[in-house]
Amino acid sequence: MVADSTLTERAGILYDAVVLPGGPQGSVNLAAKPGRRGVYFGPRYRGKADLSESCSAAARVLGGNGLLKGRRYVCSGELWQHVTDGGVRGPGGRLEDGNLISGKGLGHVFDFSFTVAARLLGG
């Protein structure tokens, strides 16, 4: 997947949600980009749903930027080993903790996706 632009380039836009697609190499690529924290969770990220979603990339991307402290999440494989900020790995294939929805990987992508859609639609 190749994006048309980066969130940094679209910093003036307010988002209802930001979805971080994961996978082993995808999460490495996302975590390697500078300024991830300010782009995803700064003052420009305030939409009607105020959701953040992460499909298995949460451990490496969010945890690597200090954004899982005290939060529960799930992720695939050994990505949990990259959480050094106090995030708590939970059970199951999909987990919601406030405005954070995390998924464990491809085997749970439909449950994750339908949960994201339901929350965006107010359910």
C-alpha positions as CSV (number, residue, x, y, z in Angstrom):
1,M,0.0,0.0,0.0
2,V,1.3,3.5,-0.9
3,A,-0.3,6.6,0.5
4,D,-1.1,9.6,-1.6
5,S,0.3,11.8,1.1
6,T,1.4,11.7,4.7
7,L,-0.5,12.9,7.8
8,T,2.3,15.5,8.3
9,E,1.4,16.9,4.8
10,R,-2.3,17.0,5.8
11,A,-1.7,18.5,9.3
12,G,-4.4,21.2,8.8
13,I,-7.2,18.6,8.5
14,L,-9.3,17.3,11.5
15,Y,-9.8,13.6,11.4
16,D,-12.6,11.5,13.0
17,A,-10.2,8.6,13.3
18,V,-6.8,7.5,12.3
19,V,-6.1,3.9,11.4
20,L,-2.6,2.5,11.6
21,P,-2.3,-0.6,9.4
22,G,0.1,-3.0,10.9
23,G,2.0,-6.1,10.1
24,P,5.6,-6.8,11.0
25,Q,7.2,-4.6,8.4
26,G,4.4,-2.1,8.2
27,S,4.7,-1.4,12.0
28,V,8.5,-1.0,11.6
29,N,8.0,1.6,8.8
30,L,5.3,3.5,10.8
31,A,7.4,3.6,13.9
32,A,10.5,4.8,12.0
33,K,8.8,8.0,10.8
34,P,9.7,11.1,12.9
35,G,6.9,13.2,14.5
36,R,4.4,10.3,14.7
37,R,3.1,11.4,18.1
38,G,2.3,15.0,17.2
39,V,0.8,14.0,13.9
40,Y,-1.6,11.3,15.1
41,F,-2.5,12.6,18.5
42,G,-1.9,16.3,18.6
43,P,-4.4,19.1,18.7
44,R,-5.3,18.6,15.0
45,Y,-6.7,15.1,15.8
46,R,-10.0,16.0,17.2
47,G,-12.9,14.5,15.3
48,K,-16.5,13.6,16.2
49,A,-15.6,10.1,17.1
50,D,-12.1,10.9,18.6
51,L,-11.0,7.3,17.9
52,S,-7.6,5.9,17.3
53,E,-7.3,2.5,15.8
54,S,-4.4,0.2,15.3
55,C,-4.4,-3.2,13.7
56,S,-1.4,-5.0,15.3
57,A,0.9,-2.0,14.9
58,A,-0.1,-0.5,18.3
59,A,2.8,-2.1,20.3
60,R,5.6,-0.8,18.0
61,V,4.1,2.6,16.9
62,L,2.1,3.8,19.8
63,G,4.2,2.2,22.5
64,G,7.3,3.4,20.9
65,N,6.0,7.0,21.2
66,G,4.8,6.8,24.8
67,L,1.2,6.6,23.9
68,L,0.2,3.3,25.5
69,K,1.1,4.2,29.1
70,G,-1.6,2.7,31.3
71,R,-3.6,1.6,28.2
72,R,-4.7,-2.0,27.3
73,Y,-4.0,-3.2,23.8
74,V,-3.6,-6.4,21.7
75,C,-1.1,-7.0,18.9
76,S,0.2,-9.9,16.8
77,G,3.3,-12.0,17.4
78,E,6.0,-10.5,19.5
79,L,5.3,-6.8,18.8
80,W,4.4,-6.5,22.5
81,Q,8.1,-6.6,23.3
82,H,8.4,-3.1,21.8
83,V,6.1,-1.6,24.4
84,T,8.4,0.0,27.0
85,D,6.0,2.8,28.2
86,G,3.8,0.8,30.6
87,G,1.1,-0.4,28.1
88,V,-0.8,-3.5,29.2
89,R,-1.2,-6.4,26.7
90,G,-4.7,-7.8,27.0
91,P,-6.5,-10.9,25.9
92,G,-8.5,-11.6,22.7
93,G,-8.4,-10.6,19.1
94,R,-9.8,-7.1,19.5
95,L,-9.6,-4.8,22.5
96,E,-11.1,-1.4,23.2
97,D,-9.7,0.9,25.8
98,G,-11.4,4.2,25.7
99,N,-10.8,5.7,22.2
100,L,-8.1,3.1,21.4
101,I,-9.2,0.1,19.4
102,S,-6.5,-2.5,18.7
103,G,-6.6,-5.7,16.7
104,K,-4.4,-8.8,17.0
105,G,-3.7,-9.2,13.2
106,L,-5.1,-10.7,10.0
107,G,-7.2,-13.3,11.8
108,H,-9.2,-10.7,13.6
109,V,-9.3,-8.0,10.9
110,F,-13.1,-8.3,10.3
111,D,-14.0,-7.9,14.0
112,F,-11.6,-5.0,14.2
113,S,-12.9,-3.3,11.1
114,F,-16.6,-3.7,12.0
115,T,-15.9,-2.4,15.5
116,V,-14.2,0.7,14.0
117,A,-17.1,1.3,11.6
118,A,-19.7,0.9,14.5
119,R,-17.9,3.4,16.7
120,L,-17.6,5.9,13.8
121,L,-21.4,5.5,13.2
122,G,-22.1,6.0,16.9
123,G,-22.6,2.4,18.0
